[in-house]
Each structure stands twice: as structure tokens, then as C-alpha cells.
Amino acid sequence: MKESNQFTENTVAFIDVLGFKSLIDMAVEAEAPSIIIKHINKAVSETFSLIKSIKHDSISVKMFSDNISMGKFSVRSGHDT
């Protein structure tokens, strides 16, 4: 069998919560920072859960800090017959 050097079509999405640092800074300065941070955390968590609920074997979802990344990849054997 001969190895294939052909590319596969893949898709990547990178979602960044704009203004996240400003929201955290504002929360720290507020009289009740924990309430604001809980709202921010809830919004990011619900978004992550919604995206993660998309059931598909070839979709990977990761979250770190205020970023969510998604990848849809093709599966190939890597060999020509």
C-alpha cells in the first residue's frame, strides 16, 4: 500500500469573547464582583454547552479562558489501495 499525501478538508472556528478582560476589571471594581463574574461564567458556560450539544463524531470543541475553539475534521485511512 502506498501512503497518500492528499489534504483533507477541515474546518476550524475560533470564538473569542470580546471585552472579557474589561468585564472582569469592571466586576473587580464593582461592589458585588461575584454576582457579575457569576453572570459572565454562566453566559460562557451556556454557550459552551450549546456548542458541545452538537452531536457529531468528527467535531471537537475545547474551551479555555474566554475562547471556544471548534474543529470539524475528516477521517481518512491515510493509504491508497
N, CA, C and O atoms as CSV, one atom per row, in Angstrom:
chain,resi,resn,atom,element,x,y,z
A,1,MET,N,N,0.842,-1.178,0.000
A,1,MET,CA,C,0.000,0.000,0.000
A,1,MET,C,C,0.891,1.246,0.000
A,1,MET,O,O,1.960,1.277,0.611
A,2,LYS,N,N,0.424,2.236,-0.685
A,2,LYS,CA,C,1.155,3.491,-0.813
A,2,LYS,C,C,0.483,4.562,0.054
A,2,LYS,O,O,-0.740,4.703,0.044
A,3,GLU,N,N,1.304,5.321,0.810
A,3,GLU,CA,C,0.733,6.396,1.631
A,3,GLU,C,C,0.254,7.535,0.765
A,3,GLU,O,O,0.891,7.877,-0.231
A,4,SER,N,N,-0.868,8.127,1.141
A,4,SER,CA,C,-1.439,9.248,0.416
A,4,SER,C,C,-0.967,10.559,1.038
A,4,SER,O,O,-0.957,10.705,2.260
A,5,ASN,N,N,-0.578,11.507,0.196
A,5,ASN,CA,C,-0.163,12.822,0.665
A,5,ASN,C,C,-1.221,13.866,0.362
A,5,ASN,O,O,-0.926,15.061,0.365
A,6,GLN,N,N,-2.438,13.439,0.101
A,6,GLN,CA,C,-3.504,14.371,-0.229
A,6,GLN,C,C,-4.018,15.034,1.045
A,6,GLN,O,O,-4.042,14.434,2.120
A,7,PHE,N,N,-4.424,16.279,0.889
A,7,PHE,CA,C,-5.000,17.022,2.007
A,7,PHE,C,C,-6.474,16.675,2.150
A,7,PHE,O,O,-7.134,16.295,1.183
A,8,THR,N,N,-6.976,16.812,3.363
A,8,THR,CA,C,-8.401,16.631,3.607
A,8,THR,C,C,-8.995,17.984,3.965
A,8,THR,O,O,-8.297,18.872,4.455
A,9,GLU,N,N,-10.277,18.129,3.718
A,9,GLU,CA,C,-10.953,19.380,4.039
A,9,GLU,C,C,-11.357,19.368,5.506
A,9,GLU,O,O,-12.064,18.468,5.959
A,10,ASN,N,N,-10.903,20.373,6.241
A,10,ASN,CA,C,-11.206,20.511,7.652
A,10,ASN,C,C,-11.680,21.938,7.915
A,10,ASN,O,O,-11.362,22.858,7.162
A,11,THR,N,N,-12.430,22.107,8.975
A,11,THR,CA,C,-12.951,23.428,9.322
A,11,THR,C,C,-12.623,23.720,10.781
A,11,THR,O,O,-12.759,22.852,11.644
A,12,VAL,N,N,-12.192,24.949,11.048
A,12,VAL,CA,C,-11.886,25.367,12.408
A,12,VAL,C,C,-12.592,26.688,12.680
A,12,VAL,O,O,-12.572,27.594,11.847
A,13,ALA,N,N,-13.216,26.793,13.849
A,13,ALA,CA,C,-13.838,28.052,14.277
A,13,ALA,C,C,-13.227,28.436,15.613
A,13,ALA,O,O,-13.048,27.597,16.496
A,14,PHE,N,N,-12.913,29.704,15.747
A,14,PHE,CA,C,-12.332,30.221,16.981
A,14,PHE,C,C,-13.220,31.360,17.454
A,14,PHE,O,O,-13.357,32.376,16.774
A,15,ILE,N,N,-13.821,31.184,18.622
A,15,ILE,CA,C,-14.753,32.183,19.156
A,15,ILE,C,C,-14.088,32.851,20.365
A,15,ILE,O,O,-13.693,32.180,21.318
A,16,ASP,N,N,-13.975,34.156,20.310
A,16,ASP,CA,C,-13.362,34.923,21.392
A,16,ASP,C,C,-14.418,35.858,21.970
A,16,ASP,O,O,-15.101,36.566,21.231
A,17,VAL,N,N,-14.549,35.857,23.295
A,17,VAL,CA,C,-15.497,36.752,23.945
A,17,VAL,C,C,-14.859,38.139,24.014
A,17,VAL,O,O,-13.958,38.386,24.815
A,18,LEU,N,N,-15.346,39.032,23.161
A,18,LEU,CA,C,-14.782,40.376,23.111
A,18,LEU,C,C,-15.126,41.152,24.383
A,18,LEU,O,O,-16.254,41.091,24.873
A,19,GLY,N,N,-14.158,41.867,24.899
A,19,GLY,CA,C,-14.380,42.674,26.089
A,19,GLY,C,C,-14.346,41.887,27.382
A,19,GLY,O,O,-14.737,42.407,28.427
A,20,PHE,N,N,-13.891,40.650,27.338
A,20,PHE,CA,C,-13.883,39.791,28.525
A,20,PHE,C,C,-13.049,40.406,29.651
A,20,PHE,O,O,-13.492,40.448,30.799
A,21,LYS,N,N,-11.858,40.877,29.330
A,21,LYS,CA,C,-10.987,41.483,30.339
A,21,LYS,C,C,-11.648,42.716,30.954
A,21,LYS,O,O,-11.573,42.928,32.165
A,22,SER,N,N,-12.289,43.522,30.123
A,22,SER,CA,C,-12.976,44.714,30.627
A,22,SER,C,C,-14.112,44.336,31.583
A,22,SER,O,O,-14.324,44.997,32.599
A,23,LEU,N,N,-14.840,43.261,31.241
A,23,LEU,CA,C,-15.923,42.799,32.114
A,23,LEU,C,C,-15.376,42.339,33.465
A,23,LEU,O,O,-15.963,42.626,34.509
A,24,ILE,N,N,-14.264,41.633,33.441
A,24,ILE,CA,C,-13.658,41.160,34.683
A,24,ILE,C,C,-13.144,42.350,35.492
A,24,ILE,O,O,-13.346,42.405,36.705
A,25,ASP,N,N,-12.481,43.303,34.832
A,25,ASP,CA,C,-11.998,44.502,35.526
A,25,ASP,C,C,-13.154,45.264,36.161
A,25,ASP,O,O,-13.052,45.737,37.293
A,26,MET,N,N,-14.255,45.378,35.421
A,26,MET,CA,C,-15.439,46.068,35.923
A,26,MET,C,C,-16.014,45.328,37.135
A,26,MET,O,O,-16.460,45.949,38.100
A,27,ALA,N,N,-15.996,44.006,37.072
A,27,ALA,CA,C,-16.509,43.199,38.176
A,27,ALA,C,C,-15.664,43.391,39.435
A,27,ALA,O,O,-16.197,43.464,40.542
A,28,VAL,N,N,-14.362,43.473,39.261
A,28,VAL,CA,C,-13.469,43.654,40.401
A,28,VAL,C,C,-13.724,45.003,41.080
A,28,VAL,O,O,-13.650,45.114,42.304
A,29,GLU,N,N,-14.024,46.026,40.274
A,29,GLU,CA,C,-14.272,47.365,40.811
A,29,GLU,C,C,-15.684,47.526,41.387
A,29,GLU,O,O,-15.941,48.456,42.152
A,30,ALA,N,N,-16.579,46.637,41.027
A,30,ALA,CA,C,-17.983,46.744,41.477
A,30,ALA,C,C,-18.107,46.386,42.953
A,30,ALA,O,O,-17.215,45.776,43.542
A,31,GLU,N,N,-19.230,46.779,43.527
A,31,GLU,CA,C,-19.479,46.460,44.934
A,31,GLU,C,C,-19.771,44.977,45.128
A,31,GLU,O,O,-19.517,44.431,46.202
A,32,ALA,N,N,-20.300,44.322,44.101
A,32,ALA,CA,C,-20.635,42.894,44.195
A,32,ALA,C,C,-19.998,42.149,43.020
A,32,ALA,O,O,-20.702,41.688,42.121
A,33,PRO,N,N,-18.665,42.030,43.027
A,33,PRO,CA,C,-17.992,41.415,41.878
A,33,PRO,C,C,-18.397,39.971,41.615
A,33,PRO,O,O,-18.430,39.531,40.466
A,34,SER,N,N,-18.708,39.227,42.688
A,34,SER,CA,C,-19.039,37.815,42.491
A,34,SER,C,C,-20.303,37.639,41.656
A,34,SER,O,O,-20.408,36.676,40.896
A,35,ILE,N,N,-21.259,38.547,41.783
A,35,ILE,CA,C,-22.505,38.457,41.010
A,35,ILE,C,C,-22.214,38.660,39.523
A,35,ILE,O,O,-22.721,37.914,38.685
A,36,ILE,N,N,-21.409,39.658,39.194
A,36,ILE,CA,C,-21.073,39.927,37.790
A,36,ILE,C,C,-20.278,38.767,37.210
A,36,ILE,O,O,-20.548,38.319,36.096
A,37,ILE,N,N,-19.301,38.281,37.963
A,37,ILE,CA,C,-18.484,37.160,37.482
A,37,ILE,C,C,-19.343,35.913,37.295
A,37,ILE,O,O,-19.120,35.156,36.351
A,38,LYS,N,N,-20.319,35.682,38.171
A,38,LYS,CA,C,-21.225,34.538,38.013
A,38,LYS,C,C,-22.037,34.662,36.721
A,38,LYS,O,O,-22.258,33.664,36.035
A,39,HIS,N,N,-22.484,35.882,36.382
A,39,HIS,CA,C,-23.228,36.092,35.128
A,39,HIS,C,C,-22.338,35.835,33.914
A,39,HIS,O,O,-22.767,35.211,32.944
A,40,ILE,N,N,-21.110,36.314,33.973
A,40,ILE,CA,C,-20.165,36.091,32.867
A,40,ILE,C,C,-19.905,34.596,32.714
A,40,ILE,O,O,-19.945,34.065,31.604
A,41,ASN,N,N,-19.638,33.920,33.829
A,41,ASN,CA,C,-19.364,32.491,33.798
A,41,ASN,C,C,-20.560,31.716,33.256
A,41,ASN,O,O,-20.391,30.782,32.471
A,42,LYS,N,N,-21.762,32.096,33.668
A,42,LYS,CA,C,-22.978,31.420,33.200
A,42,LYS,C,C,-23.139,31.573,31.688
A,42,LYS,O,O,-23.453,30.607,30.992
A,43,ALA,N,N,-22.923,32.793,31.179
A,43,ALA,CA,C,-23.070,33.037,29.737
A,43,ALA,C,C,-22.063,32.216,28.924
A,43,ALA,O,O,-22.418,31.610,27.913
A,44,VAL,N,N,-20.809,32.206,29.375
A,44,VAL,CA,C,-19.778,31.445,28.661
A,44,VAL,C,C,-20.061,29.946,28.767
A,44,VAL,O,O,-19.930,29.225,27.778
A,45,SER,N,N,-20.442,29.471,29.940
A,45,SER,CA,C,-20.742,28.040,30.131
A,45,SER,C,C,-21.939,27.580,29.302
A,45,SER,O,O,-21.913,26.496,28.718
A,46,GLU,N,N,-22.989,28.405,29.250
A,46,GLU,CA,C,-24.167,28.040,28.453
A,46,GLU,C,C,-23.835,28.000,26.964
A,46,GLU,O,O,-24.312,27.127,26.239
A,47,THR,N,N,-23.026,28.937,26.517
A,47,THR,CA,C,-22.604,28.935,25.108
A,47,THR,C,C,-21.799,27.680,24.805
A,47,THR,O,O,-22.022,27.020,23.790
A,48,PHE,N,N,-20.861,27.353,25.691
A,48,PHE,CA,C,-20.043,26.154,25.514
A,48,PHE,C,C,-20.918,24.905,25.488
A,48,PHE,O,O,-20.721,24.031,24.644
A,49,SER,N,N,-21.873,24.814,26.395
A,49,SER,CA,C,-22.767,23.645,26.451
A,49,SER,C,C,-23.609,23.522,25.190
A,49,SER,O,O,-23.816,22.423,24.675
A,50,LEU,N,N,-24.089,24.652,24.699
A,50,LEU,CA,C,-24.891,24.641,23.469
A,50,LEU,C,C,-24.070,24.125,22.295
A,50,LEU,O,O,-24.534,23.283,21.526
A,51,ILE,N,N,-22.869,24.624,22.163
A,51,ILE,CA,C,-21.990,24.181,21.075
A,51,ILE,C,C,-21.636,22.707,21.262
A,51,ILE,O,O,-21.637,21.940,20.299
A,52,LYS,N,N,-21.336,22.315,22.487
A,52,LYS,CA,C,-20.952,20.929,22.772
A,52,LYS,C,C,-22.099,19.958,22.519
A,52,LYS,O,O,-21.858,18.774,22.281
A,53,SER,N,N,-23.350,20.438,22.567
A,53,SER,CA,C,-24.513,19.566,22.372
A,53,SER,C,C,-24.671,19.112,20.923
A,53,SER,O,O,-25.460,18.212,20.637
A,54,ILE,N,N,-23.929,19.728,20.016
A,54,ILE,CA,C,-23.956,19.298,18.622
A,54,ILE,C,C,-23.273,17.935,18.565
A,54,ILE,O,O,-22.057,17.832,18.726
A,55,LYS,N,N,-24.048,16.915,18.341
A,55,LYS,CA,C,-23.517,15.550,18.359
A,55,LYS,C,C,-22.999,15.167,16.980
A,55,LYS,O,O,-23.765,15.005,16.030
A,56,HIS,N,N,-21.701,15.029,16.894
A,56,HIS,CA,C,-21.086,14.569,15.650
A,56,HIS,C,C,-19.700,14.041,15.987
A,56,HIS,O,O,-18.933,14.698,16.690
A,57,ASP,N,N,-19.383,12.863,15.488
A,57,ASP,CA,C,-18.109,12.225,15.817
A,57,ASP,C,C,-16.889,13.015,15.353
A,57,ASP,O,O,-15.816,12.909,15.947
A,58,SER,N,N,-17.051,13.800,14.303
A,58,SER,CA,C,-15.884,14.473,13.749
A,58,SER,C,C,-15.770,15.937,14.189
A,58,SER,O,O,-15.012,16.703,13.595
A,59,ILE,N,N,-16.528,16.332,15.235
A,59,ILE,CA,C,-16.435,17.703,15.736
A,59,ILE,C,C,-15.818,17.678,17.136
A,59,ILE,O,O,-16.262,16.942,18.018
A,60,SER,N,N,-14.802,18.488,17.310
A,60,SER,CA,C,-14.135,18.609,18.602
A,60,SER,C,C,-14.334,20.040,19.109
A,60,SER,O,O,-14.183,20.998,18.351
A,61,VAL,N,N,-14.670,20.179,20.382
A,61,VAL,CA,C,-14.887,21.500,20.979
A,61,VAL,C,C,-14.017,21.614,22.226
A,61,VAL,O,O,-14.013,20.716,23.069
A,62,LYS,N,N,-13.289,22.705,22.341
A,62,LYS,CA,C,-12.445,22.968,23.511
A,62,LYS,C,C,-12.695,24.392,23.980
A,62,LYS,O,O,-12.994,25.276,23.177
A,63,MET,N,N,-12.571,24.609,25.277
A,63,MET,CA,C,-12.752,25.945,25.834
A,63,MET,C,C,-11.588,26.241,26.759
A,63,MET,O,O,-11.189,25.394,27.558
A,64,PHE,N,N,-11.047,27.437,26.649
A,64,PHE,CA,C,-10.013,27.880,27.567
A,64,PHE,C,C,-10.145,29.383,27.717
A,64,PHE,O,O,-10.303,30.108,26.735
A,65,SER,N,N,-10.080,29.836,28.949
A,65,SER,CA,C,-10.222,31.252,29.263
A,65,SER,C,C,-11.529,31.769,28.673
A,65,SER,O,O,-12.598,31.256,29.005
A,66,ASP,N,N,-11.461,32.781,27.800
A,66,ASP,CA,C,-12.672,33.335,27.179
A,66,ASP,C,C,-12.750,32.934,25.715
A,66,ASP,O,O,-13.345,33.642,24.902
A,67,ASN,N,N,-12.150,31.799,25.378
A,67,ASN,CA,C,-12.103,31.340,23.988
A,67,ASN,C,C,-12.733,29.960,23.847
A,67,ASN,O,O,-12.565,29.089,24.700
A,68,ILE,N,N,-13.456,29.784,22.756
A,68,ILE,CA,C,-14.008,28.477,22.409
A,68,ILE,C,C,-13.496,28.145,21.017
A,68,ILE,O,O,-13.633,28.945,20.092
A,69,SER,N,N,-12.907,26.965,20.870
A,69,SER,CA,C,-12.452,26.548,19.550
A,69,SER,C,C,-13.188,25.276,19.155
A,69,SER,O,O,-13.415,24.384,19.973
A,70,MET,N,N,-13.552,25.218,17.883
A,70,MET,CA,C,-14.250,24.059,17.331
A,70,MET,C,C,-13.517,23.601,16.094
A,70,MET,O,O,-13.021,24.419,15.319
A,71,GLY,N,N,-13.449,22.312,15.908
A,71,GLY,CA,C,-12.829,21.771,14.711
A,71,GLY,C,C,-13.669,20.642,14.152
A,71,GLY,O,O,-14.120,19.768,14.892
A,72,LYS,N,N,-13.877,20.661,12.855
A,72,LYS,CA,C,-14.554,19.562,12.158
A,72,LYS,C,C,-13.512,18.949,11.246
A,72,LYS,O,O,-12.958,19.633,10.385
A,73,PHE,N,N,-13.245,17.689,11.422
A,73,PHE,CA,C,-12.180,17.055,10.666
A,73,PHE,C,C,-12.697,15.850,9.892
A,73,PHE,O,O,-13.698,15.229,10.252
A,74,SER,N,N,-11.986,15.548,8.828
A,74,SER,CA,C,-12.305,14.382,8.005
A,74,SER,C,C,-11.427,13.227,8.451
A,74,SER,O,O,-10.264,13.418,8.808
A,75,VAL,N,N,-11.980,12.053,8.428
A,75,VAL,CA,C,-11.226,10.869,8.800
A,75,VAL,C,C,-10.878,10.111,7.524
A,75,VAL,O,O,-11.751,9.765,6.729
A,76,ARG,N,N,-9.587,9.861,7.348
A,76,ARG,CA,C,-9.111,9.068,6.205
A,76,ARG,C,C,-8.169,7.998,6.695
A,76,ARG,O,O,-7.554,8.132,7.752
A,77,SER,N,N,-8.059,6.955,5.939
A,77,SER,CA,C,-7.164,5.845,6.333
A,77,SER,C,C,-5.707,6.228,6.160
A,77,SER,O,O,-4.844,5.674,6.841
A,78,GLY,N,N,-5.407,7.168,5.260
A,78,GLY,CA,C,-4.028,7.591,5.032
A,78,GLY,C,C,-3.289,6.743,4.026
A,78,GLY,O,O,-2.111,6.982,3.763
A,79,HIS,N,N,-3.965,5.744,3.451
A,79,HIS,CA,C,-3.312,4.863,2.482
A,79,HIS,C,C,-4.164,4.734,1.226
A,79,HIS,O,O,-5.392,4.692,1.304
A,80,ASP,N,N,-3.518,4.672,0.078
A,80,ASP,CA,C,-4.210,4.354,-1.175
A,80,ASP,C,C,-4.207,2.854,-1.339
A,80,ASP,O,O,-3.307,2.180,-0.840
A,81,THR,N,N,-5.192,2.318,-2.026
A,81,THR,CA,C,-5.233,0.877,-2.270
A,81,THR,C,C,-4.648,0.544,-3.609
A,81,THR,O,O,-4.599,-0.626,-3.988
